[in-house]
Amino acid sequence: MKTLKWITGIALMSIFALTSCQSEIEEIEGENPNTNTANSTTATNLKRVAMYDGSSDDFIDDSSCSSIKFPFTAIVNGVELTFISQLSYESAINILGTLNNDEDKVVIKFPITIKMSDYTEVTVTSQSQYDAIIDNCDDAEDDGKDAISTLNIDYPVTILTYDASLVQTGSVTFSSEKELFTYMQNLSSTEYFSVKYPVNVTLADGSEMEIKSDTEFKASVTAALNIKETMDEAEDDKEDLETILVNGTFKVNSYINAGVDSTNNYLGATIDFANDWKVKSMTTLATLATGTYTVTSDVNVYLQMSFTGSTDFSLFNKTWKVSSFTASTITLESKTNSAIKLVLKQI
């Protein structure tokens, strides 16, 4: 499940009694940052960025709207495990990752206490109750109300407050996501605010931005959401590639390093990827090399191989960026040196 968090929109109410005054405010809404209200785009984005991120245990609870508080017990592929801290997750990850084409199953033992996206805690006593929470997560994602987890604000951040006449009344400084979310969540419809810029943010791809206005903040949110979509697509591609690797046997169709073609070194050899993350190269007469492999993703998909037993195949011992792939052809380039390219062809 993708990282999801839940927000509630607050309806904008009349601030002035006179219609003419109300119309004047509506005309400058969004142009003067002091006119930000509880349901403004800036308020909505701040809440989404500051929501509690429950994605650390998604492989257990299948819900990024929330996380399960320790201690709790779950049955992972038939093995009962008790989790007392995040360090306990390693056992579950190892069990779930033993094979890459099996049907994993996690059964949570109730009751559990979960921490929700608004930082509140809820006791869940049944699977049906928990399923309802999962459904709410799905609805939040469909409605564009999920967390913006691919953008992190560098705290502290200061909010300037204003009255209905747009006169500054004070300021509030926040040192954490929880503080900022709570403030924005509880903002009344008769309050105005502006962000004290500049604000520094970091995107999930590692890029850093100095934000100087609401317009720039909105643009950074759009960039973060695009990164999230790319990461989700890469995760799907990762799973598709794992299936292709396990279901096929490959030959080296091309190996080029800085323009030098060494494909002939691999004639007659095949590469077989097993579903237990082992890889081997063979000819009809002998095994040339054995090793392990992993497939990972961020905004790209990566194939890492580690061979022993062959000097030629040890040249493959690096992390490869997957440039493209189909059911028959996988095109790779070294993550650290784009001049090194490898093409695997299914036979």
C-alpha positions in Angstrom: 0.0 0.0 0.0 1.3 3.4 -0.8 1.9 6.0 1.8 -1.5 7.4 2.8 -2.6 9.9 5.3 -6.1 11.3 6.0 -7.0 15.0 6.0 -10.4 16.8 6.6 -11.3 19.9 4.6 -12.8 22.8 6.6 -15.4 24.9 4.9 -14.6 28.6 4.4 -17.1 30.8 6.4 -18.0 34.4 6.0 -15.6 36.8 7.8 -17.4 40.1 7.1 -21.0 40.9 7.5 -21.1 43.1 4.4 -21.2 41.4 1.0 -19.0 44.0 -0.6 -16.2 43.3 2.0 -16.5 39.6 1.4 -16.2 40.0 -2.3 -13.1 42.1 -1.8 -11.4 39.4 0.2 -12.3 36.7 -2.3 -10.6 38.7 -5.0 -7.3 38.9 -3.2 -7.4 35.3 -1.9 -4.2 33.6 -3.1 -2.5 36.9 -4.1 -1.9 38.2 -0.7 -0.4 35.3 1.4 -2.0 36.8 4.6 -5.4 35.7 3.2 -4.6 32.0 3.7 -7.5 30.3 5.5 -8.3 26.9 6.9 -9.3 25.5 3.5 -6.7 27.3 1.3 -4.4 25.3 -0.9 -1.4 26.2 1.4 -3.3 25.0 4.5 -4.2 21.7 2.8 -0.7 21.1 1.6 0.8 21.9 5.0 -1.5 19.4 6.6 -0.7 16.7 4.0 3.0 17.2 4.4 2.8 17.2 8.2 0.6 14.1 8.7 1.9 11.1 10.6 3.7 8.7 8.3 2.6 5.1 9.1 4.5 3.5 6.2 7.3 1.9 8.3 5.2 -1.3 8.8 3.3 -1.5 5.5 4.6 -5.0 4.9 2.7 -6.0 8.1 -0.4 -3.9 8.2 -0.9 -2.9 4.6 -1.9 0.6 5.7 0.2 3.7 5.5 -2.6 5.7 7.2 -1.4 4.2 10.4 1.1 2.1 12.2 0.7 -0.6 14.8 2.1 0.3 18.3 4.5 -2.1 20.0 4.2 -4.7 21.3 2.0 -6.8 19.0 1.9 -10.2 17.5 1.4 -11.4 13.9 1.7 -14.7 12.0 4.0 -14.2 9.0 3.8 -17.0 6.4 2.8 -19.4 9.2 5.4 -18.2 11.7 4.2 -16.4 14.8 6.3 -13.4 15.7 6.1 -10.8 18.5 7.3 -7.3 17.6 8.6 -5.2 20.4 10.4 -2.5 18.3 11.3 -1.7 14.7 14.4 -4.0 15.1 11.9 -6.9 15.4 10.8 -6.3 11.8 14.0 -7.9 10.4 12.7 -11.4 11.2 9.5 -10.7 9.3 11.3 -9.1 6.3 13.6 -12.2 6.1 10.6 -14.5 6.1 8.7 -12.5 3.5 11.8 -12.2 1.3 12.8 -15.8 1.2 11.2 -16.3 -2.2 10.2 -13.6 -4.7 7.3 -15.4 -6.3 5.4 -16.9 -3.4 2.1 -15.7 -1.9 2.9 -13.9 1.3 0.4 -13.9 4.1 0.4 -11.9 7.3 -2.3 -12.4 10.0 -2.4 -9.8 12.7 -3.5 -10.9 16.2 -6.1 -8.6 17.8 -6.5 -6.4 19.8 -3.9 -3.9 18.6 -3.4 -0.2 19.1 -2.7 1.9 16.1 -1.4 5.4 15.6 -3.5 7.2 13.0 -2.5 9.9 10.4 -3.8 12.6 12.7 -1.5 11.4 15.6 -4.4 10.0 17.6 -4.4 6.4 18.8 -7.2 3.8 18.3 -7.7 0.4 19.7 -8.7 -2.2 17.1 -10.3 -5.4 18.3 -11.2 -7.2 15.0 -10.3 -7.8 11.4 -13.5 -6.2 10.2 -12.8 -3.0 12.2 -9.3 -2.9 10.7 -10.6 -3.5 7.2 -12.7 -0.4 7.6 -9.5 1.6 8.3 -7.9 0.1 5.2 -10.9 1.2 3.1 -10.6 4.7 4.5 -7.0 4.8 3.4 -7.9 3.7 -0.1 -10.6 6.4 -0.3 -8.1 9.0 0.9 -5.7 8.1 -1.9 -8.5 8.1 -4.5 -9.7 11.5 -3.3 -6.2 13.1 -3.3 -6.2 13.4 0.5 -3.3 11.1 1.2 0.0 12.2 2.7 2.7 14.0 0.8 5.4 11.8 2.1 8.0 12.6 -0.6 8.5 16.2 0.7 10.0 17.0 4.1 10.0 20.5 5.6 13.2 21.5 7.4 12.0 22.7 10.8 11.6 25.0 12.6 8.8 26.8 10.6 7.0 30.0 11.6 3.4 30.9 10.8 2.3 34.5 11.0 -1.3 35.1 12.2 -3.7 37.9 11.1 -7.1 39.2 12.0 -10.0 39.8 9.6 -8.5 43.2 8.7 -5.3 41.4 7.7 -3.4 43.0 10.6 -0.7 40.7 12.0 -1.7 39.5 15.5 1.2 37.2 16.3 3.4 34.3 15.2 3.7 30.6 16.0 6.9 28.6 15.5 6.7 24.8 15.0 9.6 22.4 15.6 7.9 19.2 14.3 5.4 17.7 11.9 3.0 16.9 14.7 3.0 20.5 16.0 2.4 21.9 12.5 -0.3 19.4 11.7 -2.2 20.0 15.0 -2.2 23.7 14.4 -3.4 23.5 10.8 -6.0 20.9 11.8 -7.4 23.1 14.5 -7.3 26.3 12.5 -10.7 28.1 12.7 -12.5 29.5 9.7 -12.1 33.0 11.0 -8.3 33.0 11.2 -5.9 34.1 8.6 -2.2 33.1 8.3 0.9 33.3 6.2 4.0 31.2 6.1 7.2 33.1 7.1 9.4 32.4 4.1 12.0 31.2 3.1 11.4 27.6 4.1 13.7 24.8 3.0 12.3 21.5 1.9 13.9 18.2 0.7 12.3 15.9 -1.9 12.5 12.1 -1.9 14.9 12.2 -4.8 17.4 14.0 -2.6 16.9 17.5 -4.2 16.7 20.4 -1.9 14.7 23.6 -2.5 14.4 27.0 -0.8 10.8 28.1 -0.9 10.1 31.8 -0.9 6.3 32.0 -1.5 3.0 30.0 -1.5 3.3 29.6 -5.2 6.7 28.0 -4.9 5.5 25.8 -2.1 2.6 24.6 -4.3 5.1 23.9 -7.1 7.3 21.9 -4.7 4.3 19.8 -3.6 3.5 19.1 -7.3 7.1 18.0 -7.8 6.9 15.8 -4.7 3.7 14.2 -5.9 5.3 13.5 -9.3 8.2 11.8 -7.6 5.8 9.7 -5.6 4.0 8.6 -8.8 7.3 7.7 -10.4 8.4 5.7 -7.3 5.1 3.8 -7.3 5.5 3.0 -11.0 9.1 1.9 -10.3 7.9 -0.4 -7.5 5.4 -2.0 -10.0 8.2 -2.4 -12.6 10.4 -4.0 -10.0 7.8 -6.7 -9.3 7.3 -7.3 -13.0 11.1 -7.6 -13.6 11.4 -10.1 -10.7 8.8 -12.3 -12.4 10.5 -12.1 -15.8 13.9 -12.9 -14.3 12.6 -16.0 -12.4 10.6 -17.3 -15.3 13.3 -17.0 -17.9 16.8 -18.1 -18.8 19.1 -15.4 -20.4 22.2 -15.0 -22.5 24.5 -12.0 -22.7 23.3 -10.2 -25.8 25.7 -7.3 -25.4 28.4 -6.2 -22.9 30.1 -2.9 -23.7 32.5 -0.9 -21.5 33.5 2.5 -22.7 32.9 1.5 -26.3 34.7 -1.8 -26.1 32.5 -4.8 -27.0 33.3 -7.9 -24.9 30.1 -9.9 -25.8 32.2 -12.7 -27.3 33.5 -13.5 -23.8 30.1 -14.8 -22.9 29.2 -16.9 -26.0 27.5 -20.2 -25.1 26.8 -19.1 -21.5 23.4 -18.8 -19.9 22.3 -16.9 -16.8 19.6 -18.3 -14.6 17.9 -16.3 -11.8 16.2 -18.5 -9.2 13.3 -17.4 -6.9 15.5 -17.7 -3.8 17.7 -14.8 -5.0 20.5 -17.0 -6.3 21.9 -16.7 -9.8 24.2 -18.9 -11.8 25.8 -19.0 -15.2 26.3 -22.2 -17.1 27.3 -23.8 -20.3 26.1 -27.2 -21.5 29.1 -28.8 -19.8 29.7 -26.9 -16.5 28.8 -24.1 -14.1 30.8 -21.1 -14.8 29.8 -18.8 -11.9 27.3 -18.7 -9.0 26.1 -15.9 -6.9 23.2 -13.8 -5.6 21.1 -11.0 -6.9 18.6 -8.4 -5.7 16.1 -6.1 -7.3 15.3 -2.8 -5.8 13.7 0.5 -6.7 13.4 4.2 -5.9 12.5 6.4 -8.8 14.4 3.8 -11.0 14.7 0.0 -10.9 18.0 -1.6 -10.1 19.4 -5.1 -10.5 22.4 -6.0 -8.4 24.4 -9.1 -9.1 27.3 -10.7 -7.2 29.1 -13.6 -9.0 32.0 -15.8 -7.8 34.0 -18.3 -9.7 34.6 -16.5 -13.0 36.6 -13.4 -13.8 34.4 -12.6 -16.8 31.2 -12.7 -14.8 32.7 -10.9 -11.9 32.5 -7.8 -14.2 28.8 -8.0 -13.6 29.3 -7.5 -9.9 27.7 -4.1 -9.6 24.4 -2.3 -9.2 22.8 -1.9 -12.6 20.2 0.6 -13.5 17.4 -0.9 -15.5 17.1 1.3 -18.6 14.3 -0.7 -20.1 12.9 -4.2 -20.1 10.4 -6.4 -21.8 9.5 -10.1 -21.4 12.5 -10.9 -23.7 15.1 -8.2 -23.3 16.6 -6.4 -20.3 18.8 -3.4 -20.9 21.1 -2.3 -18.1 23.7 0.3 -17.4 26.0 0.7 -14.5 24.6 2.9 -11.8 27.9 4.6 -11.3 29.3 4.5 -14.8 26.8 4.9 -17.7 29.6 3.9 -20.2 29.2 0.3 -19.0 26.1 -1.3 -20.6 24.7 -4.9 -20.5 21.9 -6.4 -22.4 20.3 -9.7 -21.4 18.2 -11.6 -23.9 15.8 -14.4 -23.0 16.5 -17.7 -24.8 
